[in-house]
Structure formats: structure tokens, C-alpha cells
Amino acid sequence: MTDDKGRNAKRVSDFVSEERLWRFHMEMAKIGATPKGGNNRQALSPEDAEARTLFVKWAKERKFEVSMDEIGNVFVRRPGTDPKAPPVLSGSHLDTQPTGGRFDGIYGCLGALEVLHAVDDSGIQTKRSIEACVWTNEEGTRFSPGCLGSDAFAHPKNLRKFLAIKDKDGVTVGDALADVKKRMPSVDSRPLGFPLHAFVEAHIEQGPILEAQKKTIGVVTGIQGARRYIVTVEGEDAHSGTTPRSRRKDSFFAAVDMVNALKPIFTENDKDDILRFTIGRFEVYPGSLYVVPGRVIFGIDFRHPSLDTLDRLGAQIESVCRKHQGGCTVKVEEIVRVTPTPFTGLIPETVDKATKELGYPYMHILSGAGHDSQNIAPLCPTGMIFVPCEGGRSHNEIENATPGDLAAGARVLAETMVEIANR
């Protein structure tokens, strides 16, 4: 890179340390470690509090400013020359699935922290402050829904409602958060929803495409939308040995007919393998070998980048289920609707430019998974950077990424943040 007079300029990416970034990951992975090499570090648990404390410790060793808002989002700030200018923010989450990996979300937090270290080591000054963040409860396993911290940041009016959410043991978000804050007494308070200039999130892909295409960087063009349903089929319990077929109201057979009728609707016209259709929950009651099932509950999750496709296919689900209910009754309830989030303009363009200048093989890619970036996108220019993960595995204890790929993503992130922070 050159300065405005064409001279060789100091490049912040040269100060990104692959060794330090990997050490951050391996130290963080010790917290909530599982026997198979993954992590169980659910939101606002003692393990999550310990992870946050370590993150803050690393930040304070560099004398970065640290703060926390009312939902527990943590922010680490390297001040710019204009204290009134909204910052450039990057980060993700430290909480995991019960059998999660060492990189999903964690990389976004530690990659952003590494950028702050690299900028500090380089001595480069930015006009805008650059910040690394940890969003609260992205995974949504202990407290539902997920992406709670970024949602509260984007919609502060929902704070009271979010703090009242309970886990399966009856512990509220508010009570769990109070315990976390007790362990971090030296962290300053910060209001929800402060102005942002831009947000960029680094993440492992959680899919196999980058690895298969031998690309180091994925310039993310958007996050596909999703619709989720719970279907309840009510029949009638009956003796499995004495009840003739003609007199049965078998909810299981009806549910299977519904699923078999839905499958071709969601797959036959998807020649490019873009649509994601999943029946991930199927519960049969009473669950006895000797009883004709009187009730079945199953869940539908489907995702696509086109809002029109989401609307068109979603509109068919209830009618298809009713057509195949047989002698049973059926209730179709939509529980989640997420509109697609396109990433255009400042962030993907700057990521694209930085990746080309650094010489990494890259491609444009769509995210199939949801991320905190979806909540931040309406607030400011937003985008994401993907790096490969081994075999495309994620939400799995054997999730893996290489030190080199993580460092490459951090270098692209560093150049992107500094470029935007000096505009």
C-alpha cells in the first residue's frame, strides 16, 4: 500500500501476529473445554463469565478502554483522534453450543482484539476509534432467542423484556447477568445503542465451500432469510394390536405423509442447491411400541436469500399439511421469520479491496447461518469476512481452523477497519 504521495506506507496487516492470535484461541479454549476437544460455554454461565474476564484482561494489558452495556455486551476501544466520531466496530460472541467448537464466534472476538493489538504495535493512528466487541448470547441455547445482545443493542426498548427471559431452570437473563457483572467490577458502563460508523464481523464459514474451492477469504454478500414452523398433528391413541387400520387416527402416518409431500416442493426446483430445508425435530407421543401414536410434533426450518421464495414456499406449508392430515387434525404455527440481509457498499467493497491487495485467493459468498450482523445491519454499513473451517464442520466439538487462515482473515479485517476508520 502507498500513501497519498505514492510512497510505501506502513501496513497494519504486517503487524498481525499469527502466533499471538492462535495463542488467544488456545487459551480461550481451555475455558469450558469438553472431552472431545470442543467447548461448552453457554451464555452468562460461570464459564462465559470466565471467558469474558480473560478477554478483558488481555485488553487491559494493552491499556485499551473497556466497557459493558446493560445486556452485557463488552466493548474494547482503541481511541481515535476524533473522540466524537462514531467508531468502527468488529466482533462476535464467546458463548458456544453445549457441544460447540473453539472457533465459532470466538474467532470474531479474538480476531478483532488482534486487530487492536496490531494497530497498537504499528503505531498507526486512526481518526475514528476502533473497537472489538463480545455480543451476549448469540447461540440461544441457554436463553432463547439467540443474538440477544445485538438485538438489545439495536432495539434498546426491548431490554426489560429480554432481561426477564428464563432458562430451563428458571434463572432469568437479568439474574445471570448480575452474576457476570460481579466478576467484572472494574469495567465501565456504557449505554445500549450508541452510534456506530461501521461494523464488520469475522467468522469461520461453518460450511464447506471455501475449503472446497481452495479460497482463503470469503467476502460475504449477505445472510439468507429463514422461516420456521411447528406442526402439531393430533390423532387418537389406540391399542396397536386390536385397533383395525380403518378405525385408526394415526398421527405418525399423517405426519410422514405431510413431510413426504413437502420435500419435493422444497427440493425439485432448487437446481443450484441454494435452498435449505430441514425437519430437525420429530416427536411421537406417547412413544410406546404398543400404542398407535395420538400426537406428533415436528419442526420445519427453511432458508433462502430471496424474500419472494421465502414467501412463496412458506405460503404452501399449511395447505399441504391439511391435504395429508387424513383422519387427524393439524395445526401449523410459524414461530420465526427472518428477512434476508444483503451486505452491499462500504464493507464488502473495502473487504474486497483489502483482500486483493494482500493477494489472498477469495470469493464472494452467502452466509447460510444467522449472525449478530443481521441486527446491526440496519444501524450502519455492515459486512462479514469468512475463513475456511475444516470439512465445513461447526456446532461440533471437532470444529477446526488453521492458524494461517485465521491470521489471513485478521489481516484483511485489520486493513478494512483502519481504512474505514480513517475516512
C-alpha positions in Angstrom: 0.0 0.0 0.0 1.1 3.6 -0.6 0.4 6.9 0.9 -1.1 9.9 -0.9 2.3 10.7 -2.4 2.9 7.2 -3.8 5.5 6.3 -1.1 5.5 2.9 0.6 3.3 3.2 3.6 3.2 1.2 6.8 0.7 -1.6 6.5 -1.2 -2.6 9.6 -1.6 -6.2 8.4 2.2 -6.6 8.7 1.7 -6.4 12.5 -1.0 -9.1 12.8 0.7 -11.9 14.7 -0.4 -15.4 13.7 1.3 -16.8 16.9 -0.5 -14.4 19.2 -3.9 -14.9 17.6 -3.5 -18.7 17.9 -2.4 -18.4 21.5 -5.5 -16.3 22.2 -7.7 -19.1 20.8 -5.9 -21.9 22.6 -6.1 -20.1 26.0 -9.7 -19.3 25.5 -10.5 -22.9 24.5 -9.4 -24.1 28.0 -12.5 -22.5 29.5 -15.4 -24.9 29.3 -13.3 -27.5 27.5 -15.1 -30.8 26.6 -13.5 -34.2 26.4 -13.6 -34.3 22.6 -11.7 -31.0 22.2 -14.6 -28.6 22.0 -16.3 -26.2 24.4 -19.5 -26.0 26.5 -19.6 -22.3 27.4 -23.2 -21.3 27.4 -24.4 -17.7 27.7 -23.9 -15.9 31.1 -22.7 -19.2 32.7 -19.7 -19.2 35.0 -17.6 -20.4 32.0 -18.9 -17.5 29.9 -18.0 -15.1 32.7 -14.5 -16.5 32.9 -14.1 -16.2 29.1 -15.2 -12.5 29.2 -12.8 -11.9 32.1 -9.9 -13.3 30.1 -10.9 -11.2 27.1 -10.9 -8.1 29.3 -7.6 -9.0 30.9 -5.9 -9.1 27.5 -7.4 -5.8 26.6 -6.4 -4.1 29.8 -2.8 -5.3 29.5 -2.6 -3.0 26.5 -4.5 -0.2 28.3 -7.4 -0.3 25.9 -10.6 1.1 27.2 -13.2 -1.5 28.3 -16.9 -1.1 28.8 -20.1 -3.1 29.1 -23.7 -2.2 28.3 -27.0 -3.1 30.0 -27.3 -6.5 28.3 -23.7 -7.5 29.0 -22.2 -6.7 25.6 -18.5 -6.0 26.1 -16.6 -3.3 24.1 -12.8 -2.8 23.9 -11.8 0.6 22.5 -8.6 1.9 21.0 -9.3 5.7 20.8 -9.0 7.6 17.6 -8.0 11.3 17.2 -11.7 12.4 17.0 -13.4 11.3 20.2 -16.8 12.5 18.9 -16.7 10.4 15.7 -18.7 7.1 15.9 -16.4 4.1 16.0 -15.7 1.2 13.6 -16.7 -1.9 15.5 -15.8 -5.6 15.0 -16.7 -8.7 17.0 -18.9 -11.7 17.5 -19.6 -14.0 20.5 -17.8 -16.1 23.1 -20.7 -18.4 24.1 -21.0 -21.8 22.5 -23.4 -24.6 21.9 -23.3 -27.4 24.6 -21.1 -29.4 22.3 -19.6 -26.5 20.4 -16.2 -25.8 18.9 -13.3 -23.5 19.6 -13.8 -21.0 16.7 -17.5 -20.3 16.0 -18.0 -16.8 17.2 -14.8 -16.9 19.2 -12.7 -16.1 16.2 -14.7 -12.9 15.5 -13.9 -11.6 19.0 -10.3 -12.6 19.1 -9.6 -11.6 15.6 -11.0 -8.1 16.4 -8.8 -8.0 19.6 -5.8 -9.0 17.5 -6.5 -6.1 15.1 -6.4 -3.7 18.1 -3.1 -5.2 19.1 -1.7 -4.9 15.6 -2.8 -1.3 15.2 -1.2 -0.6 18.6 2.0 -2.3 17.6 2.2 -0.5 14.3 1.8 3.0 15.9 -0.8 3.8 13.2 -3.3 6.4 14.4 -6.9 6.4 13.2 -9.3 9.2 13.0 -12.2 7.1 14.4 -11.8 4.8 17.3 -11.7 1.1 16.5 -13.4 -1.3 18.8 -13.7 -5.1 19.4 -16.8 -6.4 21.0 -18.4 -9.5 22.5 -22.1 -9.8 21.9 -24.2 -11.6 24.6 -26.0 -14.9 24.0 -25.6 -15.3 20.2 -26.2 -19.1 20.3 -29.5 -19.0 22.1 -29.1 -22.4 23.8 -29.5 -21.3 27.4 -31.7 -18.3 26.7 -33.9 -18.1 23.7 -33.9 -16.3 21.2 -30.3 -16.1 20.0 -28.4 -13.0 19.1 -30.0 -11.4 22.2 -27.2 -8.9 22.9 -27.0 -7.5 19.4 -30.9 -7.4 19.3 -31.0 -5.4 22.5 -28.3 -3.1 21.2 -30.3 -2.4 18.1 -33.6 -2.2 20.0 -33.0 -0.9 23.5 -36.7 -0.6 24.2 -36.8 -4.4 24.4 -34.2 -4.5 27.3 -36.7 -5.2 30.1 -38.4 -8.0 28.2 -35.0 -9.6 27.4 -33.8 -9.4 31.0 -36.9 -11.3 32.1 -36.3 -14.3 29.8 -35.7 -17.5 31.8 -33.6 -20.6 31.1 -34.9 -24.2 31.8 -34.0 -23.8 35.5 -36.0 -20.6 35.9 -32.9 -18.3 36.0 -33.5 -15.0 34.3 -31.1 -13.2 31.9 -31.1 -10.4 34.4 -30.1 -12.6 37.3 -27.4 -14.4 35.3 -26.0 -11.1 34.0 -25.8 -9.7 37.5 -23.6 -12.6 38.5 -21.3 -12.0 35.5 -21.0 -8.3 36.3 -20.0 -9.1 39.9 -16.9 -10.9 38.4 -16.1 -7.8 36.3 -16.3 -4.8 38.7 -13.7 -2.7 37.0 -15.5 -2.5 33.7 -17.1 0.8 32.9 -20.8 1.1 32.0 -22.0 2.1 28.5 -25.4 2.7 27.1 -27.2 0.5 24.6 -27.3 1.6 21.0 -24.6 4.1 20.8 -23.9 5.4 17.3 -21.7 3.2 15.0 -19.9 4.3 11.8 -19.5 0.7 10.6 -19.5 -2.9 11.7 -17.6 -5.9 10.3 -17.7 -9.4 11.7 -15.0 -12.1 11.0 -16.2 -15.7 11.3 -15.4 -19.2 10.2 -17.6 -20.1 7.3 -19.3 -23.0 9.1 -19.7 -24.6 5.7 -17.5 -26.5 3.2 -17.5 -24.1 0.2 -14.3 -22.1 0.8 -12.3 -25.2 1.6 -13.6 -27.0 -1.5 -12.9 -24.0 -3.7 -9.4 -23.6 -2.1 -10.2 -20.0 -1.2 -8.7 -18.3 1.9 -11.2 -15.4 2.2 -14.9 -15.3 1.7 -16.3 -11.8 1.1 -19.8 -12.2 2.5 -22.5 -10.7 0.3 -25.4 -11.3 2.7 -27.2 -13.6 5.1 -30.1 -15.6 3.8 -33.6 -15.3 5.3 -35.4 -18.0 7.2 -38.9 -19.2 8.2 -39.5 -21.8 11.0 -42.7 -23.7 11.8 -44.0 -26.1 14.4 -46.6 -28.6 13.1 -48.8 -30.4 15.5 -50.7 -33.4 14.3 -53.5 -34.7 16.6 -54.9 -38.2 16.1 -56.0 -40.7 18.8 -54.1 -43.1 21.0 -55.2 -46.7 20.3 -54.1 -50.2 21.1 -51.6 -51.3 18.5 -52.7 -54.9 18.5 -56.5 -54.6 18.5 -57.4 -51.4 16.5 -58.1 -52.1 12.8 -56.4 -49.8 10.3 -59.7 -48.4 9.1 -60.5 -47.2 12.6 -57.1 -45.6 13.4 -56.3 -41.9 13.6 -52.6 -42.5 13.3 -50.8 -39.1 13.7 -47.4 -40.6 12.8 -48.5 -41.8 9.4 -50.2 -38.5 8.7 -47.1 -36.6 9.7 -44.9 -38.7 7.5 -47.3 -38.1 4.5 -47.0 -34.4 5.2 -43.2 -34.5 5.2 -43.1 -36.6 2.1 -45.4 -34.2 0.3 -43.4 -31.1 1.4 -40.0 -32.5 0.4 -40.4 -32.2 -3.5 -41.8 -28.7 -3.2 -38.7 -27.5 -1.4 -36.1 -29.5 -3.5 -37.2 -30.2 -7.0 -36.8 -26.7 -8.4 -33.6 -26.0 -6.4 -31.1 -27.0 -9.1 -28.3 -24.7 -7.7 -28.6 -26.2 -4.2 -29.3 -22.9 -2.6 -32.4 -23.6 -0.5 -32.0 -25.2 2.9 -35.0 -27.3 4.1 -34.7 -29.2 7.3 -37.0 -31.3 9.5 -34.9 -31.2 12.6 -37.5 -32.0 15.2 -39.9 -35.0 15.2 -41.6 -36.1 18.4 -44.0 -39.0 18.6 -46.4 -39.4 21.6 -46.9 -41.3 23.7 -43.8 -43.0 22.4 -44.8 -46.6 23.2 -44.3 -49.6 21.0 -47.8 -50.8 21.8 -49.8 -47.6 21.2 -50.9 -46.1 17.9 -49.4 -42.5 18.2 -52.0 -40.0 19.1 -49.9 -36.9 18.6 -46.8 -35.9 16.5 -45.0 -32.6 16.7 -42.4 -31.7 14.0 -40.4 -28.6 13.2 -39.6 -27.1 9.8 -36.7 -24.8 9.1 -36.1 -23.4 5.6 -33.8 -20.7 4.4 -33.2 -18.8 1.2 -31.7 -15.5 0.1 -34.8 -14.4 -1.8 -37.7 -12.9 0.1 -40.1 -13.9 -2.7 -39.0 -17.5 -2.5 -39.5 -17.5 1.3 -43.0 -16.0 0.9 -44.0 -18.4 -1.9 -42.9 -21.6 -0.3 -44.0 -20.6 3.2 -47.5 -20.0 1.9 -47.8 -23.6 0.8 -46.9 -25.4 4.0 -50.3 -25.2 5.8 -52.3 -26.3 2.7 -50.0 -29.2 2.0 -50.2 -30.4 5.6 -54.0 -30.1 5.7 -54.3 -32.1 2.4 -52.5 -35.0 4.0 -53.9 -34.9 7.5 -56.1 -38.0 6.9 -58.4 -38.6 9.9 -56.3 -36.3 12.1 -56.3 -32.6 12.7 -53.3 -30.4 12.1 -52.1 -27.0 13.4 -49.3 -25.1 11.6 -47.7 -22.3 13.6 -44.9 -20.1 12.2 -42.5 -19.3 15.1 -39.7 -17.4 13.3 -39.5 -15.2 10.3 -36.1 -13.6 9.4 -35.8 -11.5 6.3 -32.7 -11.8 4.1 -29.9 -9.3 5.0 -27.8 -8.1 2.0 -24.4 -6.7 2.5 -23.6 -4.0 -0.1 -21.5 -0.9 -0.3 -18.8 0.2 2.1 -17.9 -3.0 4.0 -17.9 -5.7 1.2 -16.2 -3.2 -1.2 -13.4 -2.4 1.4 -13.0 -6.1 2.3 -12.8 -6.9 -1.4 -10.1 -4.3 -1.9 -8.0 -5.3 1.1 -8.2 -9.0 0.1 -6.9 -8.2 -3.4 -4.1 -6.0 -2.1 -3.0 -8.7 0.3 -3.1 -11.3 -2.5 -5.3 -13.9 -0.9 -7.5 -16.2 -3.0 -11.1 -15.2 -2.4 -14.7 -15.5 -3.5 -18.0 -13.8 -2.8 -20.1 -16.0 -0.6 -23.6 -16.0 1.0 -24.0 -16.9 4.7 -26.4 -19.7 5.4 -26.3 -19.2 9.2 -27.6 -16.3 11.2 -25.2 -13.9 12.8 -25.2 -10.8 15.0 -24.5 -8.8 11.9 -28.2 -9.2 10.9 -29.2 -7.0 13.9 -26.5 -4.4 13.3 -27.0 -4.0 9.5 -30.0 -1.6 9.9 -27.8 0.7 12.1 -24.7 1.3 9.9 -22.8 -0.2 7.0 -22.2 -3.8 7.9 -20.5 -6.9 6.4 -18.6 -10.1 7.2 -15.4 -11.9 6.4 -15.3 -15.7 6.3 -12.3 -18.0 6.6 -12.4 -21.8 6.0 -13.2 -24.4 8.6 -12.1 -28.0 8.3 -14.7 -30.1 6.5 -17.2 -27.4 6.9 -17.9 -28.7 10.4 -19.4 -26.3 13.0 -21.5 -26.6 16.1 -19.4 -29.6 16.7 -16.6 -30.4 19.2 -14.2 -31.3 16.4 -14.7 -27.9 14.6 -11.2 -26.8 13.4 -9.5 -24.0 11.5 -5.8 -23.4 10.7 -3.6 -20.7 12.3 -2.7 -19.4 8.8 -6.3 -19.0 7.7 -7.3 -17.2 11.0 -4.4 -14.8 10.6 -5.2 -14.1 6.9 -8.8 -13.2 7.9 -7.4 -10.9 10.7 -5.1 -9.2 8.3 -8.0 -8.5 5.9 -10.0 -7.3 8.9 -7.2 -5.0 10.1 -6.8 -3.3 6.7 -10.6 -2.9 6.4 -11.0 -1.4 9.8 -8.1 1.0 9.5 -9.2 2.1 6.0 -12.7 2.8 7.2 -11.6 4.4 10.4 -9.6 7.0 8.6 -12.4 8.1 6.2 
